[in-house]
Amino acid sequence: MGVPLERLRNIGIAAHIDAGKTTVTERILFYTGLSHKIGEVHEGAATTDWMEQEKERGITIQSAAVTCTWRNCQINIIDTPGHVDFTIEVGRSLRVLDGVVAVFCGVGGVQPQTETVWRQANRYRVPRIIFVNKLDRIGANYFKVIKQANDKLHANAVAMQLPVGESENFEGVIDLLTQKYLTFDDGGLGHGSQVVTQDIPAEYKAQAAELRAALVEKICELDDHLSERFLHGEEIALDDLNKVLRKGVLERTIVPAFCGAAFKDKAIQPLLDAVVAYLPCPLDIPAVIGENPVTGEKIERHPTVNEPLSALVFKIATDQFGTLCFTRIYSGVLRAGSYVLNATRDSKERVSRLVRLHANKREEVPELGAGDIGAIVGLKDVMTGDTICDESNKIILEKIDVPAAVISTSVEPKSKTDYEKMTNALRKMTQEDPSLRFTFDRETGQTVISGMGELHLEIVVDRLQREHKVEATQGKLQVAYKEAFQKPVDAEGKFIKQSGGRGQYGHVWIKFDPLERGKGFEFVDKIVGGTIPREYIPAVEKGLLDAINTGILGGYPVVDLRATLYDGSYHDVDSSEIAFQVAASLAFKEGMRNSDPCLLEPIMKVEVETPEEYLGDVMGDLNSRRGRILGMEERLGSQIVYAEVALAEMFGYSTQLRSMTKGRATYTMEFFAYQKVPKSAQEQVLGEKK
């Protein structure tokens, strides 16, 4: 196989939009020798931003996988998007990564999407280190950002470096453990390629010694043996400190924080050293747990080539050469030309080729082993989150969570001949991006796409035009409302059709209970004594699953409901599966009518950053949009307003905010939860629907 597992690092670079993730990645590729020219985001030339839309907008939309080498270690890097509309890209990347470099802006500090990424990393138990970027900007403050990370994210972050110089005078960093001053010279190769080690400038010596003492104390607290030596006043060796610090990072009890200015080519090499020194290799990660699809028993797979193959497809990309399935190998070996089982779909597939990716460039390889990340060419029936495994050792790994779509719009091809082309293109895009959905609305005869936000849908329509050559017209944006029962009800559903010859007979009694928000749909079978034969019970469930797609208020999907089938009757001759499906659907409609149903709407977490003089206007405007102000804080002379606002009220907000604050305020927004629509707003929504 390739490099030994202890010399492999699978890392992600994640952060809030505009913190500089892609610029950090570009510098890493340059210093590791993978690219010989640095591509800048603002020039639309970044290696990992290879989609046309990414180049134009200067943002990352699809996470790109890149492989490079540093200090004899192979590093697989995934550069993830920072925009909240593409959260799934971050989530599915974290699911397969071993470690994360969380990039924070030295001025902006902890921002909303940083918190989302941090929560996801906590959920998947991913060790991380922090890189505070943009220290060359006015108002940047490394220690303030570390304090924010500890206050807001409970990170237990520790300063590993001391920056020398502020803003445009930022010169380099002092490594607190080695007590050396590092500057970054061109060395004839350009872009700060040469790391120059010097003695600490006299004016920084006292501060560096004080910070080192605090850092050593913090590290010693992680280990009883070191703690004892520290209390006895012993000098602790550098190797011992690094060993305990690495252990603390792996156990997620401490987060080392580094700093620099990627755009000015400063302090990226020490960050790469930290990735190798502190972030885990596949051997440091607990065995992956899956289950046997036949028996349901739990199975462990360890990161070794000697165990049976298990791998997770975490992303699918389609281009002119075919479908690429980005895959993390957890155990065993995946070979080009071999046959594998897609355990999720129970289908056999042939792996025609395997590639390693350098952004949009490819290097073909004969095999990928445990711990590796690469891409498979040639799989036909595959979706994001599918498990690939050995045919004789079946396993299904934990699926990837897909967030709920909150906004939708209709898309119509300009010419009728393009309709099939558009449908095929959307099918490919939903295979690539599970957070995108498309349906055909029979009532209006329109194709409706649903996604995570306005930008998400804008990019989809843009891609239809550029990549798939389909000229499409986008309709008015619509909020993805849902409906819910408000009180428990019992309902009877009876479908009897008997008029000569074989008739239809289905009869059910179902109890409907509303569930907590986000719990989905539950079906409970409590039939005893054979009042309904066992073979008809799946038909009742199917009838309900079909019925909950269309509520009685506005035809929106019904959520958070438990349906308990507890009684009914059947006819020896006339009963059929169809009859019980229809009976279940009738019971559902009857139950919903009597349950005082309500409409639910997506509520967004909004954060507005505004100059002080516009604070009153901004808050007044949010209140007028049915917003709930949660709090405020001051950040570098600006006021940050935190609020929860209904998505329906946020259309056109960016234009309004710009005109209200003369273009000086900015905002970010992410999905928070579904909540009940107030009565007056509900009547308006349903009135418009009619």
N, C-alpha and C positions, 0 to 999 in steps of 0.2 A: 504494500500500500504506500501512499504518499508519505507525508511527514508523520513522525510518531505523535500520538494523541496529546502528549504533554506539551508539544510545541504547536498546538493548534488553538486558535482563538476565534470563536464565532461571536462577533459583537455587532451591536446596532448603534447608530448615532441618532439620537432622538431629542427633540426640543420643541419649543413654541416657534411659530412662524417668525422668520427674520432673525433668529438668534445666531444664524451663521453655520448651520449643520453642513450644508453642501460645500461651503467655502472651506470648512475644516476637512471634509473628505477630500477635496481637490488637493489641499496641501499634503495630506497623508499619501495620496497616490503619487505626488511629485517626489516627496522625500523617500518613499519606498522604491522609487525607480520605475513605477508602473507607467507613468506618463512623463513625457519630457518637456511638456509645455503646460502651464497652469491655465485652466479654463475658468474664467470668472462668470459668476451668476449674472451680474448686471450687464455683461456683454452677450449673454445667451450662449456661452461656450462651455458650461460646466459638463464634465464627462458623464456624471450620473444623471443630469437633467437632459435626457435625450429626446423626449417627446417635444414636438413643435410647441404645444401649449405651455410646457415648462420653460422653454427658452424665452418665449414671449413675455410670460408673466413673472419670470424670475422666482418661481416657487416650485417645490417638488410635489409631484402628484402621485407618481408610482414609486414605491421603494425599489431601489436598484441594488443588485448584489455585485460586490466587487471583491476580488481576491488579490492580496498583496503579501509581501514578505518583509519582516523587520526583526533584526537581531536573531536570525535563524528560526524565526517563528512564522508560520503561515497564518495570516489574519483574513478571515472572511468578514467583510463589512457590509452591513445593509444600511443605506442612507434612507431614512424614512421621512414622509411628509410632516410638516408642522401645522398645516391648516386643518382645522377641526372637521371640515367636510370629508377629510380622507383618514379619519381616525382608524378605520378598519385596517388600513395599510400598516399602521403602527402596531395595532393589536396582534395581527397575525404574524408580524415580524418578531415581536417580543416572545410569542409562543414558541419560536424555534431557536431563539438566541440564548447564549450562555451568559452574556454580560452586556451592559449598556454604558455608553458614554453619554451622559446627559449634558447637553450644551445649554448654558444659560447666557443671556445677554448681560454684560457687565452693567448696563444702564437700566434695562427693563426688569432684570432679576427674575423672580418667580412669577410667571404669567399663567393665564388659565389653561392653555394647552400643556404647559409644563406639569401642572397638577394632574391633568388627565393621564399623561404618559406615566407619571410617577405612580399613580393608582394602578395602572395596568401592569407596571413592572412589579409592584407589590403583589398583585394578584397571581402573576406567573412566577413569583419568587426569584426574580432576576437580580443578581448582584450588580452594583453600578459604581461608577466614579463620576465626578462632576468636572466639567471644564467651563470656567467662566471666561467667555469670549468678549471681544470688542473693548479691551482695556485701553485701546488707543482713542476711545471716544470721550468727549467732554461729559462729565457726570458719572463715569464708570467707577464702581466701588466694589472691589473683590470681597472685602470682609463683610460689607453690608449684604451682598448676595448670599454669602454663607449663612449669615444670621437669618435671612428670609427662608432659606432652605430648611433650617432647623426649626424655625417658628411655624412655617406653613405646611411643610412636608414631613416634619418630625424625622429628618434625615440622619441626624447625628453626623453631620459633615464636619471635617477638620481641614484646616488650611495646611497644604503641603508645601506651599511656596509663598514668597513675599515679593510682590511686584516692585520694580525699581522704576521710578518716574511715573508721572500721571498724564492722562489724555495723550496729546500728540507727542509728549516727551517720554512716553513709555519706552524703556530701553531693553529690559530683560527681566529675568526672575532669579530670586535666590532660592535654591533648594534647601529647605529647612533641615532635612535629615543629614545631608552631606555638608551643609554650611558652605556651599560653593555658589558663586554668582555666574549665571549663564547668560551670554549674549549670543546674537544670531547674525553671523556675517555672511556676505555673499560667497566668499571663498572661491570666486571665479566661476561658480556654477549658478549663481543667481538665487533669488528668493530665500535668503537666510539659510542656505544649505549647511553652512559651517557652524557648529556649536562651539563657542569659545568659552572655556572654563577659567574663571578668574577668582581672586580673593574678593570677599565682600567689601564694598566701599565703606569707609570709616563711619559715615553718618548713619549707616543701616545696621552696624554690628550689634548694638545694644538691643534693637527691636528684633533682629533675627535670632539672637540668643534667647530672648524672652519667649518668642513664639515657638522655638524648638523645644524649650523646656515644657511648655504647655502641650505640645504635640506628643512628646515622649511620654508624658504622664497619661495622656488620653489612650495611647497605644498600650501602655503597661496595665491599664485598668481592664483590658480585654483578656489578660492571662494571669492566673494566680501566681505562677512561678516568677514571672517578670515583675509583678506587683511587689512581691516580697523583696526582690533584689533592688527595686527602685526605692522602696521605703528604707532599705539599709544604706542608701546613698551610693550604690554601685553604679559604675558607668556601663550602660547597656550597649552591646555591640550592634553595629548597623544591620548585620545579617539577622540577628535575633528580632530586632524591631520590624524589619521587612517581613519576616516569616509570620509574626503574630498579626501584623497589619493585613497581610494577605488572607490569613485565616478569618479575621474579622470581616473583611469584604465579602468572602465566600458565605459567611454565616449571616450577612446583611445586618451586622450590628454597628458598622461604621462605614462612612462614605468619604474617601479621600477627595479633596477638592484642589484642582490645578487651575492655572490661569494663563492667559495669553491674548494675542491679537492675530487671528488666522489671516485676515486680509493683509496685515503688515508682515506676515511670515515670521511671527515671533512665538516661540514656545510650543510648537507642535511636536518636535522631537521628544521632549520630556513627557508629553502626553502619550506618545507611542511606547516609550519605555514603561510608563505606568500600566498601559494595557497589557503588556507582556508580563510585568511584575505582579500585578494585583488581580486582574480579571481571570475568571476560571477557564480551564481547558475542559474538554468533554468529560475527562475522568473525575473532575471535581464536582460534577453535577449528579444528583441522585438518579438512580435508574428510572427510566420512563415507565409509567404504569399504563397498561391498556387492559382490554378484556377480550375474552374468547367470544367471537360473535355467535357461536353455537350454544355454549354452556353458560356464558355470562360470567365465568370465573375471572378473577383479577390475575393479570400476568405481568411480570417485570421483565424488562429488557435492559441489559447493561451495555455500555458503549464499547463493545469489542467485536472484532471481525469474526470471532469464533461462535457467536450466537446467531440464531436465525435472523434473516432480514426483517427490519421494521423501519418504515420511513413515513414522513408526513408531507403531503403536498400542501405548501402554505401559500402558494400564489400561482396564478396562471396568466401568461401573457401571450397574446396572439399577434403575430406580425406576418409579413409577406412570405416568410419561410415556413410557417406552420405554427403549431402550439408548443409553447415552452412551459413545462411544469417545474417550478422552483421547488426543490425538495430538500428536507433535512433528513439525513440517514441517522437513525438512533442506534441501530445494531446491525451486524452482518455486513455483507458486501453486495452492492448493486452493480451488475455488469451489463455493458452494452450488448445487445443481441439476445439477452435472456428473456424468459417469460416470468411475469410476476402476477400476483393476485391483488386486485383492488378490493380489499376486504370490505370497504364501506358499501360498494355496489355489487359485491360478490361476482366480479367479472375478471376474466383472465386477459392480460394485456402484454404486448411485446414492447420491450424497451429498445427502440431502434438505435438511438445514439445518446451519449451523455456528454454534457458540456459544463465547463467552468465558465463563469461570466466575469468579464471585465467591463461593467456597465453594459453597453450594447455591442461589445465585441465578444467573440466566443473562442474558447480553446477546447477542442474535442479531447476527451479522456476515455480510456478503456473501461475504467471502473471508479466508483465512489465508495468509500468505506465508512464505517461507524464514525460519527462526529462530523462528517463532511456536509457541506452545503453545495449543491450544484443544480443543474436543470436536466430534465428528461425530455427528449424529443421523441414523438411517436405514440404517446398515449392518446386513445380516442375518447373513451367515455370516462371523464374525470372532472371533478369539481374541487374547488378550494376546500381543504380540511379532510380530504380523503386519505385513508391509510393504505400504503403499498406494503405488501409483505410476501413472505415465502408461502407458496401454495400449501405445503404440508404443515406449516406452523402459523395458523391464522391468529391475527390480533387486530383489534381496532383501538387506535389511540384516541385520547380526548379530543373532541371536536373544537373548532375555532368558533368563538362567539361572533355572531353577526348582529350589529346594532339595528334597531328599528328604523325604517325609512320614515321621515317626518314631512316630506314635501313632495308634491308631484306636479307634473305638467303634461299636456298632450303634445305629441309630435306627429306631424303629418308630412309625408313626402310630397314634394311639389308636383311630381308626376306620378300617376297611378302605377306606371311600369316599375317604379322604384320601390313599391311596397314590399315585395318579397326580399329585395336586397336589404331594405331597412330592418325587416324582421330578423334576417340572418345576422346582420351586424349587431343588433341588440342582444341576440342570443349569445353571440361570442363575448360581448362586453359583460353580460351578467355572469358568464362562466368565469371571466377574469376577476370581476368585482361583485362579490355576493351581497354587498350593501346596496346595489342597484337592482331594482325590480322593474319588469314591464308587463303590462296586462292589456287585454283588449276589452274596452268598455262596450258591451253589446247595445246598451241604451243609446249611446251617442255615436257608436261606430268609430270611436277614436282609439288610437294606441296611447296608453298612459305610462309614462316612466316615473318612478319614485326613487328618491335618494335622500342623502344626508343634509343637503342644503342647496342654496341657489347656485353657488359656484360649482358644486358637484354636477348638477343637471346641465349647467352651461357648458362644462367641459364635455359631457356626453354628446350634446347636440353638435358641438364643435368637432368632436372626433368622427361623428357620423359623416360630416361634410368632408373633412380632410383625408381620413384614412380609408373610409368606405365609399367616398364619392356619392353620398346621398344628400341631395339638397332637401333639408327638412325645415318646416315652419314650426316654431315653438308656441304653444298656447299660453294662456294665463296661468301663473303659478297657483297651485292649490295646496292647502294644508291637508296633511293626512290625518283626518279625524278618525276616531274610533267610537264605538258605542258600548255601553255596559249596563248590566242589571244593577238595580240599587237595593232590592230586597229579595229574600228567599221566596220562591213560589213553587207550588206543585202544579203540574199541567198534564192534561190528558191529550194524547194524539190518537185519533181513530181514523183509519182509512179503509172503507168498506165499499167494494164495487161488485155487486152480484146481480148480473142480468143475463141469465141463461149461459150455459157453458161454464168454463172455469172463470172464477171471479178473482178479486184481490181482497185480502183481509190482513190488516196489521193494526195492533192496538197496544199502546204503551202508556205507562204512567212514569213521569220523570220529575225529580226534584231539582230545581236550579238554585244554586247558591252563588252570590257574588264573591269573588276572591280579592285578595290584596292586589294593588297595582303591580303589573309586571309578572304575575303568576301564570298568565296564559290560559289554556283550556285543559280541563281534567275530565276524563270520563270514568265513572265508577259503576261497576256491574254488581247490583245487590239482588239479583233474581234468585229466588229459592223455590224449590218445589216444582220447577219446570213450567212455570206459568208462561214463559216464553222459551222455546227450545234454544239450546246453545248455538245452533248454526245461524240463528237470526240476530244474535247480539252484535256481532261485528257490523251488520247492516244498520243497526240503530246508531252505532257510533259514526259510521260513514255519513248517515243522513244528517247527524248533528254537525259534523265537520263541514259538510257542504253548506248547511243552513247558517252557521256563524259567520260566513263570509259576507252576508248581507243582512244588516240590522233593519229594524222596522222604522227607525226615525228618518234616516237619510240614506239608507242603503250602505252604510259604512261597516267595516268588519267589527264583530263583537268580541271583546277580550275579557280576560280575568273572570272565568266562569267555571264552576264545577257542575256537571250534569250527572245525577245519580239515577240510574234506571232501577226501579224497585218493583214494578208490577206491570201487568198487561195480560193479553190473552191472544190465542191464535186459533186458526181453523185448519183441520187436518188436510183439507184439499186446497183451499183458496190462499193460504198464507204463502208469501214469497219474500225474498230479500228486498225487492223493489217496494213491496207494500210496507215493510217495516221502516225502510228509508224514508218513505213519504210520511208515515205516521210520526216518526221522530221529528221531521221537519215541521209538521203541524203542531206538535207539542211545544217545540221551541218558539214558534211564532205566538202561540197562545200564552206561554209562560212570559215571554218578553213584554207582551201587551199589559200584563198584570203586575209587572215588577217595577213600575215607575222608572222606565229606562232613561238614561242620561247620555249626553254627548261628552266625549273626552277630547282634549286637544293637547298637542305637544307644547310644553313650557320650556323655554330656553334660559340658560344661565348667561347673563349679559354682563360684560365688564367694559365700562366706558372710561377712557382716560381723557380728561379735559382740563384746559387752563382754568384757574380759580374763578375768573370773571364770568365764565359761562356755566358755572356749576348749577345755579338756580334754574336756568333755562333747560339744561339737560335733565335735571331731576323732574321738573314740571312736565317735560315732554314724555319721559318714561311713565310718570303717573297717568298721563292722558292715554297711554297705550295699555292700560290695565296692568302696569308694572308694579312689582312689589320691591321697594328698595330694601336691600339687606344690610347695607353698611357702606362706609366710605373710609378711605385712607389717603394720606398724602404720599406722593412719590416724586422726588426730585422737582418740587415746585408745581407739580400737576396734582389734580385731585382724581382719585380712582373711585368710581361709583360701581357697586356690585348690586345687581338686581335680577329678579326672575320675571320674565315677560312672556306672554303668549306669542307663539310664532306668527299667528295670524295678524298680529299688530305690528310685526317687524318688517313687513315688505316696504321697500323704499326708504328704510331707516338711514342707510349710509348717505343718501342725497340730503335728507333732512338735517342730519347731524353736521354735515359739511357746511350747509348754508347757515345753520344756527351758530356755528362756532368759527366761521370764516376759514374753514378747512383745517382748523388746528386740533380738533379732537379725533380720536380713533376709537374703535370698539372691536370686541371679539364676542363671539356667541357660540354656545354649544348646547346640545340637547341635554335636558335635565330629567324630565319625567312627563308622563301623561297625567293630566288633572281634569277634573270636572269643569265643563264650560258653564259660566254663570247663565241664569235663565234668560236674561235679555239678549245676551250674545248668541245663545243657542237658537232662539227664535229667528234672529237675523240670518244665521248660517243656514238653517233649514228653509227659511223663506227664499234665500238666494238659490238653494239647491233645486227648489221647485220651479 
